[in-house]
Amino acid sequence: MAYFDQTFFHTPRFGAGTFLSRVLDTPFDRRSRDIARRIADLRALSDAELAARGLSRGDIVRHVLLTRRG
């Protein structure tokens, strides 16, 4: 399974373009943003915090893609 990490793109939070894109969102778009956010959140943790969760930096993407959130 491949995943293209787009966390380096900056997307504005407000504006007409953002509003229009949110109106036309698909479930895939929302899931993709959620995956990117969860990966960024885990990458922001220290190595010790990741180890406490049983993860290493190399496991982050796999962990996010293979676990479901509520």
Phi and psi restraints in degrees (range 20) as a CNS / XPLOR table:
assign (resid 1 and name C) (resid 2 and name N)
       (resid 2 and name CA) (resid 2 and name C) 1.0 -108.6 20.0 2
assign (resid 2 and name N) (resid 2 and name CA)
       (resid 2 and name C) (resid 3 and name N) 1.0 147.7 20.0 2
assign (resid 2 and name C) (resid 3 and name N)
       (resid 3 and name CA) (resid 3 and name C) 1.0 -138.0 20.0 2
assign (resid 3 and name N) (resid 3 and name CA)
       (resid 3 and name C) (resid 4 and name N) 1.0 126.1 20.0 2
assign (resid 3 and name C) (resid 4 and name N)
       (resid 4 and name CA) (resid 4 and name C) 1.0 -94.8 20.0 2
assign (resid 4 and name N) (resid 4 and name CA)
       (resid 4 and name C) (resid 5 and name N) 1.0 115.0 20.0 2
assign (resid 4 and name C) (resid 5 and name N)
       (resid 5 and name CA) (resid 5 and name C) 1.0 -82.8 20.0 2
assign (resid 5 and name N) (resid 5 and name CA)
       (resid 5 and name C) (resid 6 and name N) 1.0 114.1 20.0 2
assign (resid 5 and name C) (resid 6 and name N)
       (resid 6 and name CA) (resid 6 and name C) 1.0 -107.1 20.0 2
assign (resid 6 and name N) (resid 6 and name CA)
       (resid 6 and name C) (resid 7 and name N) 1.0 24.6 20.0 2
assign (resid 6 and name C) (resid 7 and name N)
       (resid 7 and name CA) (resid 7 and name C) 1.0 -67.8 20.0 2
assign (resid 7 and name N) (resid 7 and name CA)
       (resid 7 and name C) (resid 8 and name N) 1.0 -13.1 20.0 2
assign (resid 7 and name C) (resid 8 and name N)
       (resid 8 and name CA) (resid 8 and name C) 1.0 -82.1 20.0 2
assign (resid 8 and name N) (resid 8 and name CA)
       (resid 8 and name C) (resid 9 and name N) 1.0 -11.3 20.0 2
assign (resid 8 and name C) (resid 9 and name N)
       (resid 9 and name CA) (resid 9 and name C) 1.0 -81.0 20.0 2
assign (resid 9 and name N) (resid 9 and name CA)
       (resid 9 and name C) (resid 10 and name N) 1.0 137.7 20.0 2
assign (resid 9 and name C) (resid 10 and name N)
       (resid 10 and name CA) (resid 10 and name C) 1.0 -100.5 20.0 2
assign (resid 10 and name N) (resid 10 and name CA)
       (resid 10 and name C) (resid 11 and name N) 1.0 124.1 20.0 2
assign (resid 10 and name C) (resid 11 and name N)
       (resid 11 and name CA) (resid 11 and name C) 1.0 -114.3 20.0 2
assign (resid 11 and name N) (resid 11 and name CA)
       (resid 11 and name C) (resid 12 and name N) 1.0 131.8 20.0 2
assign (resid 11 and name C) (resid 12 and name N)
       (resid 12 and name CA) (resid 12 and name C) 1.0 -67.3 20.0 2
assign (resid 12 and name N) (resid 12 and name CA)
       (resid 12 and name C) (resid 13 and name N) 1.0 150.2 20.0 2
assign (resid 12 and name C) (resid 13 and name N)
       (resid 13 and name CA) (resid 13 and name C) 1.0 -88.1 20.0 2
assign (resid 13 and name N) (resid 13 and name CA)
       (resid 13 and name C) (resid 14 and name N) 1.0 -24.8 20.0 2
assign (resid 13 and name C) (resid 14 and name N)
       (resid 14 and name CA) (resid 14 and name C) 1.0 -130.2 20.0 2
assign (resid 14 and name N) (resid 14 and name CA)
       (resid 14 and name C) (resid 15 and name N) 1.0 161.7 20.0 2
assign (resid 14 and name C) (resid 15 and name N)
       (resid 15 and name CA) (resid 15 and name C) 1.0 128.1 20.0 2
assign (resid 15 and name N) (resid 15 and name CA)
       (resid 15 and name C) (resid 16 and name N) 1.0 166.6 20.0 2
assign (resid 15 and name C) (resid 16 and name N)
       (resid 16 and name CA) (resid 16 and name C) 1.0 -64.1 20.0 2
assign (resid 16 and name N) (resid 16 and name CA)
       (resid 16 and name C) (resid 17 and name N) 1.0 -41.3 20.0 2
assign (resid 16 and name C) (resid 17 and name N)
       (resid 17 and name CA) (resid 17 and name C) 1.0 -63.3 20.0 2
assign (resid 17 and name N) (resid 17 and name CA)
       (resid 17 and name C) (resid 18 and name N) 1.0 -40.6 20.0 2
assign (resid 17 and name C) (resid 18 and name N)
       (resid 18 and name CA) (resid 18 and name C) 1.0 -66.2 20.0 2
assign (resid 18 and name N) (resid 18 and name CA)
       (resid 18 and name C) (resid 19 and name N) 1.0 -43.1 20.0 2
assign (resid 18 and name C) (resid 19 and name N)
       (resid 19 and name CA) (resid 19 and name C) 1.0 -60.1 20.0 2
assign (resid 19 and name N) (resid 19 and name CA)
       (resid 19 and name C) (resid 20 and name N) 1.0 -47.1 20.0 2
assign (resid 19 and name C) (resid 20 and name N)
       (resid 20 and name CA) (resid 20 and name C) 1.0 -63.4 20.0 2
assign (resid 20 and name N) (resid 20 and name CA)
       (resid 20 and name C) (resid 21 and name N) 1.0 -41.7 20.0 2
assign (resid 20 and name C) (resid 21 and name N)
       (resid 21 and name CA) (resid 21 and name C) 1.0 -66.3 20.0 2
assign (resid 21 and name N) (resid 21 and name CA)
       (resid 21 and name C) (resid 22 and name N) 1.0 -33.9 20.0 2
assign (resid 21 and name C) (resid 22 and name N)
       (resid 22 and name CA) (resid 22 and name C) 1.0 -71.4 20.0 2
assign (resid 22 and name N) (resid 22 and name CA)
       (resid 22 and name C) (resid 23 and name N) 1.0 -34.5 20.0 2
assign (resid 22 and name C) (resid 23 and name N)
       (resid 23 and name CA) (resid 23 and name C) 1.0 -66.1 20.0 2
assign (resid 23 and name N) (resid 23 and name CA)
       (resid 23 and name C) (resid 24 and name N) 1.0 -37.8 20.0 2
assign (resid 23 and name C) (resid 24 and name N)
       (resid 24 and name CA) (resid 24 and name C) 1.0 -90.8 20.0 2
assign (resid 24 and name N) (resid 24 and name CA)
       (resid 24 and name C) (resid 25 and name N) 1.0 8.6 20.0 2
assign (resid 24 and name C) (resid 25 and name N)
       (resid 25 and name CA) (resid 25 and name C) 1.0 -57.5 20.0 2
assign (resid 25 and name N) (resid 25 and name CA)
       (resid 25 and name C) (resid 26 and name N) 1.0 145.2 20.0 2
assign (resid 25 and name C) (resid 26 and name N)
       (resid 26 and name CA) (resid 26 and name C) 1.0 -109.3 20.0 2
assign (resid 26 and name N) (resid 26 and name CA)
       (resid 26 and name C) (resid 27 and name N) 1.0 165.6 20.0 2
assign (resid 26 and name C) (resid 27 and name N)
       (resid 27 and name CA) (resid 27 and name C) 1.0 -58.0 20.0 2
assign (resid 27 and name N) (resid 27 and name CA)
       (resid 27 and name C) (resid 28 and name N) 1.0 -33.9 20.0 2
assign (resid 27 and name C) (resid 28 and name N)
       (resid 28 and name CA) (resid 28 and name C) 1.0 -62.7 20.0 2
assign (resid 28 and name N) (resid 28 and name CA)
       (resid 28 and name C) (resid 29 and name N) 1.0 -41.7 20.0 2
assign (resid 28 and name C) (resid 29 and name N)
       (resid 29 and name CA) (resid 29 and name C) 1.0 -61.4 20.0 2
assign (resid 29 and name N) (resid 29 and name CA)
       (resid 29 and name C) (resid 30 and name N) 1.0 -45.9 20.0 2
assign (resid 29 and name C) (resid 30 and name N)
       (resid 30 and name CA) (resid 30 and name C) 1.0 -64.1 20.0 2
assign (resid 30 and name N) (resid 30 and name CA)
       (resid 30 and name C) (resid 31 and name N) 1.0 -42.2 20.0 2
assign (resid 30 and name C) (resid 31 and name N)
       (resid 31 and name CA) (resid 31 and name C) 1.0 -65.1 20.0 2
assign (resid 31 and name N) (resid 31 and name CA)
       (resid 31 and name C) (resid 32 and name N) 1.0 -39.7 20.0 2
assign (resid 31 and name C) (resid 32 and name N)
       (resid 32 and name CA) (resid 32 and name C) 1.0 -62.6 20.0 2
assign (resid 32 and name N) (resid 32 and name CA)
       (resid 32 and name C) (resid 33 and name N) 1.0 -43.3 20.0 2
assign (resid 32 and name C) (resid 33 and name N)
       (resid 33 and name CA) (resid 33 and name C) 1.0 -64.8 20.0 2
assign (resid 33 and name N) (resid 33 and name CA)
       (resid 33 and name C) (resid 34 and name N) 1.0 -39.1 20.0 2
assign (resid 33 and name C) (resid 34 and name N)
       (resid 34 and name CA) (resid 34 and name C) 1.0 -64.2 20.0 2
assign (resid 34 and name N) (resid 34 and name CA)
       (resid 34 and name C) (resid 35 and name N) 1.0 -42.3 20.0 2
assign (resid 34 and name C) (resid 35 and name N)
       (resid 35 and name CA) (resid 35 and name C) 1.0 -61.8 20.0 2
assign (resid 35 and name N) (resid 35 and name CA)
       (resid 35 and name C) (resid 36 and name N) 1.0 -46.3 20.0 2
assign (resid 35 and name C) (resid 36 and name N)
       (resid 36 and name CA) (resid 36 and name C) 1.0 -62.3 20.0 2
assign (resid 36 and name N) (resid 36 and name CA)
       (resid 36 and name C) (resid 37 and name N) 1.0 -39.6 20.0 2
assign (resid 36 and name C) (resid 37 and name N)
       (resid 37 and name CA) (resid 37 and name C) 1.0 -66.7 20.0 2
assign (resid 37 and name N) (resid 37 and name CA)
       (resid 37 and name C) (resid 38 and name N) 1.0 -43.4 20.0 2
assign (resid 37 and name C) (resid 38 and name N)
       (resid 38 and name CA) (resid 38 and name C) 1.0 -64.9 20.0 2
assign (resid 38 and name N) (resid 38 and name CA)
       (resid 38 and name C) (resid 39 and name N) 1.0 -38.9 20.0 2
assign (resid 38 and name C) (resid 39 and name N)
       (resid 39 and name CA) (resid 39 and name C) 1.0 -64.0 20.0 2
assign (resid 39 and name N) (resid 39 and name CA)
       (resid 39 and name C) (resid 40 and name N) 1.0 -45.0 20.0 2
assign (resid 39 and name C) (resid 40 and name N)
       (resid 40 and name CA) (resid 40 and name C) 1.0 -62.3 20.0 2
assign (resid 40 and name N) (resid 40 and name CA)
       (resid 40 and name C) (resid 41 and name N) 1.0 -40.3 20.0 2
assign (resid 40 and name C) (resid 41 and name N)
       (resid 41 and name CA) (resid 41 and name C) 1.0 -62.1 20.0 2
assign (resid 41 and name N) (resid 41 and name CA)
       (resid 41 and name C) (resid 42 and name N) 1.0 -43.5 20.0 2
assign (resid 41 and name C) (resid 42 and name N)
       (resid 42 and name CA) (resid 42 and name C) 1.0 -70.2 20.0 2
assign (resid 42 and name N) (resid 42 and name CA)
       (resid 42 and name C) (resid 43 and name N) 1.0 -36.6 20.0 2
assign (resid 42 and name C) (resid 43 and name N)
       (resid 43 and name CA) (resid 43 and name C) 1.0 -66.5 20.0 2
assign (resid 43 and name N) (resid 43 and name CA)
       (resid 43 and name C) (resid 44 and name N) 1.0 -23.0 20.0 2
assign (resid 43 and name C) (resid 44 and name N)
       (resid 44 and name CA) (resid 44 and name C) 1.0 -76.9 20.0 2
assign (resid 44 and name N) (resid 44 and name CA)
       (resid 44 and name C) (resid 45 and name N) 1.0 -15.1 20.0 2
assign (resid 44 and name C) (resid 45 and name N)
       (resid 45 and name CA) (resid 45 and name C) 1.0 -76.1 20.0 2
assign (resid 45 and name N) (resid 45 and name CA)
       (resid 45 and name C) (resid 46 and name N) 1.0 155.3 20.0 2
assign (resid 45 and name C) (resid 46 and name N)
       (resid 46 and name CA) (resid 46 and name C) 1.0 -76.6 20.0 2
assign (resid 46 and name N) (resid 46 and name CA)
       (resid 46 and name C) (resid 47 and name N) 1.0 166.1 20.0 2
assign (resid 46 and name C) (resid 47 and name N)
       (resid 47 and name CA) (resid 47 and name C) 1.0 -61.4 20.0 2
assign (resid 47 and name N) (resid 47 and name CA)
       (resid 47 and name C) (resid 48 and name N) 1.0 -36.7 20.0 2
assign (resid 47 and name C) (resid 48 and name N)
       (resid 48 and name CA) (resid 48 and name C) 1.0 -65.6 20.0 2
assign (resid 48 and name N) (resid 48 and name CA)
       (resid 48 and name C) (resid 49 and name N) 1.0 -41.2 20.0 2
assign (resid 48 and name C) (resid 49 and name N)
       (resid 49 and name CA) (resid 49 and name C) 1.0 -66.3 20.0 2
assign (resid 49 and name N) (resid 49 and name CA)
       (resid 49 and name C) (resid 50 and name N) 1.0 -38.8 20.0 2
assign (resid 49 and name C) (resid 50 and name N)
       (resid 50 and name CA) (resid 50 and name C) 1.0 -65.1 20.0 2
assign (resid 50 and name N) (resid 50 and name CA)
       (resid 50 and name C) (resid 51 and name N) 1.0 -41.9 20.0 2
assign (resid 50 and name C) (resid 51 and name N)
       (resid 51 and name CA) (resid 51 and name C) 1.0 -62.1 20.0 2
assign (resid 51 and name N) (resid 51 and name CA)
       (resid 51 and name C) (resid 52 and name N) 1.0 -36.3 20.0 2
assign (resid 51 and name C) (resid 52 and name N)
       (resid 52 and name CA) (resid 52 and name C) 1.0 -64.2 20.0 2
assign (resid 52 and name N) (resid 52 and name CA)
       (resid 52 and name C) (resid 53 and name N) 1.0 -27.0 20.0 2
assign (resid 52 and name C) (resid 53 and name N)
       (resid 53 and name CA) (resid 53 and name C) 1.0 -90.9 20.0 2
assign (resid 53 and name N) (resid 53 and name CA)
       (resid 53 and name C) (resid 54 and name N) 1.0 -0.2 20.0 2
assign (resid 53 and name C) (resid 54 and name N)
       (resid 54 and name CA) (resid 54 and name C) 1.0 79.6 20.0 2
assign (resid 54 and name N) (resid 54 and name CA)
       (resid 54 and name C) (resid 55 and name N) 1.0 25.8 20.0 2
assign (resid 54 and name C) (resid 55 and name N)
       (resid 55 and name CA) (resid 55 and name C) 1.0 -122.1 20.0 2
assign (resid 55 and name N) (resid 55 and name CA)
       (resid 55 and name C) (resid 56 and name N) 1.0 156.7 20.0 2
assign (resid 55 and name C) (resid 56 and name N)
       (resid 56 and name CA) (resid 56 and name C) 1.0 -118.8 20.0 2
assign (resid 56 and name N) (resid 56 and name CA)
       (resid 56 and name C) (resid 57 and name N) 1.0 169.1 20.0 2
assign (resid 56 and name C) (resid 57 and name N)
       (resid 57 and name CA) (resid 57 and name C) 1.0 -59.5 20.0 2
assign (resid 57 and name N) (resid 57 and name CA)
       (resid 57 and name C) (resid 58 and name N) 1.0 -35.4 20.0 2
assign (resid 57 and name C) (resid 58 and name N)
       (resid 58 and name CA) (resid 58 and name C) 1.0 -70.7 20.0 2
assign (resid 58 and name N) (resid 58 and name CA)
       (resid 58 and name C) (resid 59 and name N) 1.0 -15.3 20.0 2
assign (resid 58 and name C) (resid 59 and name N)
       (resid 59 and name CA) (resid 59 and name C) 1.0 -95.3 20.0 2
assign (resid 59 and name N) (resid 59 and name CA)
       (resid 59 and name C) (resid 60 and name N) 1.0 -5.8 20.0 2
assign (resid 59 and name C) (resid 60 and name N)
       (resid 60 and name CA) (resid 60 and name C) 1.0 -59.8 20.0 2
assign (resid 60 and name N) (resid 60 and name CA)
       (resid 60 and name C) (resid 61 and name N) 1.0 -54.8 20.0 2
assign (resid 60 and name C) (resid 61 and name N)
       (resid 61 and name CA) (resid 61 and name C) 1.0 -63.0 20.0 2
assign (resid 61 and name N) (resid 61 and name CA)
       (resid 61 and name C) (resid 62 and name N) 1.0 -45.0 20.0 2
assign (resid 61 and name C) (resid 62 and name N)
       (resid 62 and name CA) (resid 62 and name C) 1.0 -59.4 20.0 2
assign (resid 62 and name N) (resid 62 and name CA)
       (resid 62 and name C) (resid 63 and name N) 1.0 -44.1 20.0 2
assign (resid 62 and name C) (resid 63 and name N)
       (resid 63 and name CA) (resid 63 and name C) 1.0 -60.5 20.0 2
assign (resid 63 and name N) (resid 63 and name CA)
       (resid 63 and name C) (resid 64 and name N) 1.0 -46.9 20.0 2
assign (resid 63 and name C) (resid 64 and name N)
       (resid 64 and name CA) (resid 64 and name C) 1.0 -64.5 20.0 2
assign (resid 64 and name N) (resid 64 and name CA)
       (resid 64 and name C) (resid 65 and name N) 1.0 -41.8 20.0 2
assign (resid 64 and name C) (resid 65 and name N)
       (resid 65 and name CA) (resid 65 and name C) 1.0 -72.8 20.0 2
assign (resid 65 and name N) (resid 65 and name CA)
       (resid 65 and name C) (resid 66 and name N) 1.0 -27.2 20.0 2
assign (resid 65 and name C) (resid 66 and name N)
       (resid 66 and name CA) (resid 66 and name C) 1.0 -97.0 20.0 2
assign (resid 66 and name N) (resid 66 and name CA)
       (resid 66 and name C) (resid 67 and name N) 1.0 -4.6 20.0 2
assign (resid 66 and name C) (resid 67 and name N)
       (resid 67 and name CA) (resid 67 and name C) 1.0 -111.2 20.0 2
assign (resid 67 and name N) (resid 67 and name CA)
       (resid 67 and name C) (resid 68 and name N) 1.0 144.8 20.0 2
assign (resid 67 and name C) (resid 68 and name N)
       (resid 68 and name CA) (resid 68 and name C) 1.0 -103.2 20.0 2
assign (resid 68 and name N) (resid 68 and name CA)
       (resid 68 and name C) (resid 69 and name N) 1.0 146.6 20.0 2
assign (resid 68 and name C) (resid 69 and name N)
       (resid 69 and name CA) (resid 69 and name C) 1.0 -110.8 20.0 2
assign (resid 69 and name N) (resid 69 and name CA)
       (resid 69 and name C) (resid 70 and name N) 1.0 129.3 20.0 2
